[in-house]
Amino acid sequence: MSVAEELAKLKKMLDDGTITEEQYERARAKLLDEAENPAKEEDAPDERRRRPRRRRRREDDDYRYEDEYEPSPRERRKKARDWCMFLHLSLFAGHTVPMGGIIVPIIIWQTQKDEMPEIDEHGKNAVNWIISSMLYTVICIALCFVFVGFVLLPILVVLNIVFPIIAAVKANEGQVWKYPLAIPFFT
């Protein structure tokens, strides 16, 4: 292969992004140096000259590939649907960690809404339900003094289980589901 062909091959690799500018310059300089001084190859005729093996690209070779990776629209939608579903299911975190069902959905909503705008609507719906549910709980406890609250409180417990599950299923399907009895504090 001639020097011109090898230089063209190097340039193509640079244009394709296979090698960096620095790697291109080093290989080009080495190639031109070898072309100018061919006697260096004949200095050791007994030793077998091998072409250096091309090593595989490692993750730390060129950081730009990792930073510039942009998921396909399908992958992005799937990731957004998963986060939305997880946001609604995180309302159950309160069953294992005190105040977890309040804090975890808000944290997910606030940290992911800039990266994935789809999650903003789901977060607003979930937080509206959390606040509404707390208000309904206070009202039911107050109504326990007139015995009506004893009927309404179990209904509220069932709704606190059913509504997040329905919202999570709808979010996994890519739909926004508004909690029916939620007061719209965030719109």
Summary of the structure (lengths in Angstrom):
residues: 187
radius of gyration: 31.2
end to end distance: 67.6
largest distance: 104.8
contacts: 458
relative contact order: 0.09
helix: 68%
strand: 0%
